[in-house]
Amino acid sequence: MPDSDELPPEPRLRGPLRNDVELGAVVLFWGFNFVAIKAGLREVEPLAYNAVRFSCAAVILLVLARALEGPLAVHRRDRGRLVLLGILGHAVYQICFIEGLARTTASSAAIIFGSTPVVVGLLSRLAGHERIGPLGFSGALLGFFGIYLIVEGADVARGPAAAGELLGNVLIVCAVLCWSTYTVMARDLLLRYSPLRVTAVTLAIGTALLVPAAVPQAVRQDWGAISAATWAGIVYSFLFALVISYVLWYRSVKQVGNLRTAVYSNLVPVFGTLFGVLLLGDRLTSGLGLGAAFILVGIVLTRLNRLDPVSPSVSPRHKA
């Protein structure tokens, strides 16, 4: 990374209504992404699939960031954190998620991921970014309960736990911790650099680690046999679910904070289930409507929560 002793000017904040619209788009993109990936994995092995979409996303983000912002210079003191974010928030997170999902059920994974706003809230408080009041925690917990209702309703026919499910659940918990930590740790950087720059650099670092891990599967893969529909799904997955969604996600972290952003992740399983019903023929469960209602109430409570952000200029962690 080029040397830079001067910090770039802080980008202007955006209106709260536009922020909500953008996060709503992210929820839709990520919800549909479950369908795109599920269909694609019928023809492409998981790590190979991830290597392709992350490589494409990294190239697009780096080119876009370079074209819009010039040289991707960062201050020396921020380089270690960017490398750590790339490793933790992209490479380790994706490996834990894929390997965990391969061992446990989708229902268990969804329940665990429903705890993301709670984890982000606790980490935000520990990091000194936000003082979160009762409304914020209540909203996050209601969202988690909504996720539970959705999954519990879809889990009626589930049989005994398979061997290895415990390890899968542990890996999913690790994935949640990675994503939550990534969201919180990026906050200070987003006060000095644009969401596009932070996302481009960290995703490129993570991709550099994901690609070597996928080499054995990529070598075995018959790329010529992949259908046009699967290639279209891969394009959708890296363009909308990675490039656009990641930039919008961290733009929201910059504007409204960690918890208010993370609580929207609770809506992803709602739309993921709806898209599955409409496009894959999955069964609509009775818990979906009630669960969605709890999630929406949780989002409203969290948005109403008055947060007292701690300025990085006076934060002891920042000074260090």
GIFEN-V217102 format. One record per pair of residues at least 24 apart in sequence whose ideal C-beta (glycine too) atoms are under 10 Angstrom apart, sorted by the first residue. I is the first residue (numbers start at 0). J is the second residue. Records with the same first field share a line. If there is no record, write none. Layout:
I->J / J
//
This chain:
0->70 / 71 / 72 / 73 / 74 / 75 / 77 / 78 / 81 / 82 / 200
1->70 / 71 / 72 / 73
2->72 / 73 / 74 / 75 / 78
3->70 / 71 / 72 / 73 / 74 / 75 / 77
4->72 / 74 / 75
5->72 / 74
6->72 / 73 / 74 / 76 / 77 / 190 / 191 / 192
7->68 / 69 / 72 / 73 / 74 / 191 / 192 / 193 / 196
8->191 / 193
9->189 / 190 / 191 / 192 / 193 / 253
10->68 / 189 / 190 / 191 / 192 / 193 / 194 / 195 / 196 / 250 / 253 / 254
11->254
12->250 / 253 / 254 / 255
13->250 / 251 / 253 / 254 / 255
14->254
15->251 / 254 / 255 / 259 / 302
17->250 / 251 / 254
18->247 / 250 / 251 / 253 / 254 / 255 / 259 / 260 / 263 / 302
19->251 / 255 / 259 / 263 / 298 / 302
20->247
21->243 / 244 / 246 / 247 / 248 / 250 / 251 / 254 / 263
22->244 / 247 / 248 / 250 / 251 / 255 / 259 / 260 / 262 / 263 / 264 / 266 / 298
23->247 / 263 / 266 / 270
24->239 / 243 / 244 / 247
25->239 / 240 / 243 / 244 / 245 / 246 / 247 / 248 / 250 / 251 / 260 / 263 / 264 / 266 / 267
26->244 / 263 / 264 / 265 / 266 / 267 / 268 / 269 / 270 / 271
27->239 / 244 / 266 / 267 / 270 / 273 / 274
28->235 / 236 / 238 / 239 / 240 / 241 / 243 / 244 / 247 / 267 / 270
29->239 / 240 / 241 / 244 / 248 / 263 / 264 / 266 / 267 / 268 / 270 / 271
30->240 / 266 / 267 / 268 / 269 / 270 / 271 / 272 / 273 / 274 / 275
31->232 / 235 / 236 / 239 / 240 / 267 / 270 / 271 / 273 / 274 / 275 / 278
32->232 / 235 / 236 / 237 / 239 / 240 / 241 / 244 / 267 / 270 / 271 / 274
33->105 / 109 / 240 / 267 / 268 / 270 / 271 / 272 / 274 / 275 / 279
34->232 / 235 / 270 / 271 / 273 / 274 / 275 / 277 / 278 / 279 / 281
35->228 / 229 / 231 / 232 / 233 / 234 / 235 / 236 / 239 / 240 / 274 / 278
36->97 / 232 / 233 / 235 / 236 / 240
37->105 / 232 / 271 / 274 / 275 / 278 / 279 / 281
38->226 / 228 / 229 / 231 / 232 / 278 / 279
39->225 / 226 / 228 / 229 / 230 / 231 / 232 / 233 / 235 / 236
40->97 / 229 / 232
41->226 / 229
42->220 / 221 / 222 / 224 / 225 / 226 / 228 / 229 / 230 / 232
43->216 / 217 / 220 / 221 / 222 / 224 / 225 / 229 / 230 / 232 / 233
44->213 / 215 / 216 / 217 / 219 / 220
45->93 / 96 / 97 / 98 / 100 / 101 / 213 / 216
46->93 / 94 / 97 / 98 / 209 / 210 / 212 / 213 / 214 / 215 / 216 / 217 / 220
47->210 / 213 / 214 / 215 / 216 / 217 / 218 / 219 / 220 / 222
48->97 / 213 / 216 / 217 / 220 / 225 / 229 / 232 / 233 / 236
49->93 / 94 / 96 / 97 / 206 / 209 / 210 / 212 / 213 / 216 / 236 / 237
50->93 / 206 / 209 / 210 / 211 / 212 / 213 / 214 / 216 / 217 / 220
51->210 / 213 / 217 / 220 / 222 / 225 / 230 / 233 / 234 / 236 / 237
52->206 / 209 / 232 / 233 / 234 / 235 / 236 / 237 / 238 / 240 / 241 / 242
53->89 / 90 / 93 / 202 / 203 / 205 / 206 / 207 / 208 / 209 / 210 / 213 / 236 / 237 / 241
54->203 / 206 / 207 / 209 / 210 / 213 / 237
55->206 / 233 / 234 / 236 / 237 / 238 / 241 / 242
56->89 / 198 / 199 / 202 / 203 / 206 / 236 / 237 / 238 / 240 / 241 / 242 / 243 / 245
57->85 / 89 / 198 / 199 / 200 / 201 / 202 / 203 / 204 / 205 / 206 / 207 / 209 / 210 / 237 / 241 / 242
58->199 / 203 / 206 / 237 / 242
59->199 / 202 / 237 / 238 / 241 / 242 / 243
60->195 / 196 / 198 / 199 / 200 / 201 / 202 / 203 / 206 / 237 / 241 / 242 / 245 / 246
61->196 / 199 / 200 / 202 / 203 / 206
62->199
63->195 / 198 / 199 / 242 / 246
64->192 / 193 / 194 / 195 / 196 / 197 / 198 / 199 / 200 / 203 / 246
65->196 / 199
67->193 / 195 / 196
68->192 / 193 / 195 / 196 / 199
71->192 / 195 / 196 / 199 / 200 / 203
72->192 / 196
73->188 / 191 / 192 / 196 / 197 / 200
74->188 / 191 / 192
76->191 / 319
77->187 / 188 / 191 / 192 / 197 / 200
78->200
80->184 / 185 / 187 / 188 / 197 / 201
81->184 / 185 / 188 / 192 / 196 / 197 / 200 / 201 / 203 / 204
82->200 / 201 / 204 / 205
83->180 / 181 / 184 / 201 / 204
84->180 / 181 / 182 / 184 / 185 / 188 / 197 / 198 / 200 / 201 / 202 / 204 / 205
85->181 / 197 / 200 / 201 / 202 / 203 / 204 / 205 / 206 / 207 / 208
86->177 / 181 / 201 / 204 / 205 / 207 / 208
87->176 / 177 / 178 / 180 / 181 / 184 / 201 / 205
88->177 / 178 / 179 / 180 / 181 / 182 / 184 / 185 / 198 / 201 / 202 / 204 / 205 / 245
89->177 / 178 / 181 / 198 / 201 / 202 / 203 / 204 / 205 / 206 / 207 / 208 / 209 / 241 / 245
90->177 / 201 / 202 / 204 / 205 / 206 / 207 / 208 / 209 / 210 / 211 / 212
91->173 / 174 / 176 / 177 / 178 / 180 / 181 / 205 / 208 / 209
92->173 / 174 / 175 / 176 / 177 / 178 / 179 / 180 / 181 / 205
93->174 / 177 / 178 / 205 / 206 / 208 / 209 / 212
94->170 / 173 / 174 / 177 / 205 / 208 / 209 / 212 / 213
95->167 / 169 / 170 / 171 / 172 / 173 / 174 / 175 / 176 / 177 / 178
96->170 / 171 / 173 / 174 / 175 / 177 / 178
97->170 / 174 / 209
98->166 / 167 / 170 / 171 / 173 / 174
99->164 / 166 / 167 / 168 / 169 / 170 / 171 / 172 / 173 / 174 / 175
100->167 / 170 / 171 / 174
101->163 / 167 / 170
102->161 / 162 / 163 / 164 / 165 / 166 / 167 / 168 / 169 / 170 / 171
103->160 / 161 / 163 / 164 / 165 / 166 / 167 / 168 / 169 / 170 / 171
104->150 / 154 / 157 / 158 / 160 / 161 / 164 / 167 / 168
105->150 / 153 / 154 / 268 / 271 / 275
106->147 / 149 / 150 / 151 / 152 / 153 / 154 / 157 / 268
107->150 / 154 / 157 / 160 / 164 / 165 / 167 / 168 / 171
108->150 / 167 / 168 / 170 / 171 / 172 / 174 / 175 / 268
109->146 / 147 / 149 / 150 / 153 / 154 / 171 / 267 / 268 / 271 / 272
110->143 / 146 / 147 / 149 / 150 / 151 / 154 / 168 / 171 / 268
111->143 / 146 / 150 / 167 / 168 / 169 / 170 / 171 / 172 / 173 / 174 / 175
112->143 / 146 / 150 / 171 / 172 / 174 / 175 / 178 / 264 / 265 / 267 / 268
113->139 / 142 / 143 / 144 / 145 / 146 / 147 / 149 / 150 / 175 / 264 / 265 / 267 / 268 / 290 / 294
114->139 / 140 / 142 / 143 / 146 / 147 / 172 / 175 / 176 / 179 / 265
115->139 / 142 / 143 / 146 / 174 / 175 / 176 / 178 / 179 / 182 / 261 / 262 / 263 / 264 / 265 / 267
116->140 / 141 / 142 / 143 / 146 / 179 / 182 / 257 / 258 / 259 / 260 / 261 / 262 / 263 / 264 / 265 / 297 / 298 / 301
117->142 / 143 / 175 / 179 / 258 / 261 / 262
118->172 / 175 / 176 / 178 / 179 / 180 / 182 / 183 / 258 / 261
119->175 / 178 / 179 / 180 / 181 / 182 / 183 / 252 / 256 / 257 / 258 / 259 / 260 / 261 / 262 / 264
120->179 / 183 / 256 / 257 / 258 / 259 / 261 / 262 / 301 / 304
121->179 / 183 / 258
122->176 / 179 / 180 / 182 / 183 / 184 / 257 / 258 / 261
123->179 / 182 / 183 / 186 / 256 / 257 / 258 / 261 / 306 / 308 / 309
124->183 / 257 / 258 / 309
125->183 / 316
126->180 / 183 / 184 / 186 / 187 / 257 / 309 / 314 / 316
127->308 / 309 / 310 / 311 / 313 / 314 / 315 / 316 / 317
128->183 / 184 / 186 / 187 / 252 / 256 / 257 / 258 / 306 / 308 / 309 / 310 / 311 / 314 / 316
129->183 / 186 / 256 / 257 / 258 / 259 / 304 / 306 / 307 / 308 / 309
130->305 / 306 / 307 / 308 / 309
131->256 / 257 / 258 / 259 / 301 / 304 / 305 / 306 / 307
132->303 / 304 / 305 / 306 / 307
133->300 / 304
134->299 / 300 / 301 / 302 / 303 / 304 / 305 / 306
135->256 / 258 / 259 / 262 / 297 / 300 / 301 / 302 / 303 / 304 / 305 / 306
136->258 / 300 / 301 / 304
137->296 / 297 / 300 / 301 / 304
138->258 / 259 / 262 / 265 / 294 / 296 / 297 / 298 / 299 / 300 / 301 / 302 / 303 / 304
139->258 / 259 / 261 / 262 / 265 / 297 / 298 / 300 / 301 / 304
140->293 / 297 / 300
141->262 / 265 / 292 / 293 / 294 / 295 / 296 / 297 / 298 / 299 / 300 / 301
142->261 / 262 / 263 / 264 / 265 / 266 / 290 / 293 / 294 / 295 / 296 / 297 / 298 / 300 / 301
143->262 / 265 / 293 / 294 / 297
144->265 / 289 / 290 / 293 / 294 / 296 / 297
145->265 / 266 / 268 / 269 / 286 / 287 / 289 / 290 / 291 / 292 / 293 / 294 / 295 / 296 / 297 / 298
146->264 / 265 / 266 / 267 / 268 / 269 / 286 / 290 / 291 / 293 / 294 / 297
147->286 / 290 / 293
148->284 / 285 / 286 / 287 / 288 / 289 / 290 / 291 / 292 / 293 / 294
149->265 / 268 / 269 / 271 / 272 / 284 / 285 / 286 / 287 / 288 / 289 / 290 / 291 / 293 / 294
150->268 / 272 / 284 / 286 / 287 / 290
151->284 / 285 / 286 / 290
152->272 / 282 / 283 / 284 / 285 / 286 / 287 / 288 / 289 / 290
153->268 / 272 / 275 / 281 / 282 / 283 / 284 / 285 / 286 / 287 / 290
154->284 / 286
155->282 / 284 / 285 / 286
156->282
175->264
178->261 / 264
179->257 / 261 / 264
181->205 / 249 / 252
182->248 / 249 / 252 / 256 / 257 / 258 / 260 / 261 / 264
183->252 / 256 / 257 / 258 / 261
184->257
185->248 / 249 / 252 / 253 / 257
186->249 / 252 / 253 / 256 / 257 / 260 / 308 / 309 / 311
187->311 / 314 / 316 / 317
188->249 / 252 / 253 / 311
189->249 / 250 / 251 / 252 / 253 / 254 / 311
190->253 / 310 / 311 / 312 / 317
191->311 / 317
192->249 / 253
193->246 / 249 / 250 / 253
194->245 / 246 / 247 / 248 / 249 / 250 / 251 / 252 / 253 / 254
195->242 / 245 / 246 / 249 / 250
196->246 / 249
197->245 / 246 / 249 / 252 / 253
198->241 / 242 / 244 / 245 / 246 / 247 / 248 / 249 / 250
199->242 / 245 / 246
201->245 / 249
202->241 / 242 / 245
255->301 / 302 / 306 / 308
256->301 / 304 / 306 / 308
257->306 / 308
258->301 / 302 / 304 / 306
259->298 / 301 / 302 / 303 / 304 / 306
260->301
261->301
262->294 / 297 / 298 / 299 / 300 / 301 / 302 / 304
263->294 / 298 / 301 / 302
264->294
265->290 / 291 / 293 / 294 / 295 / 297 / 298 / 301
266->291 / 294 / 295 / 297 / 298
267->294
268->294
269->294 / 295
//
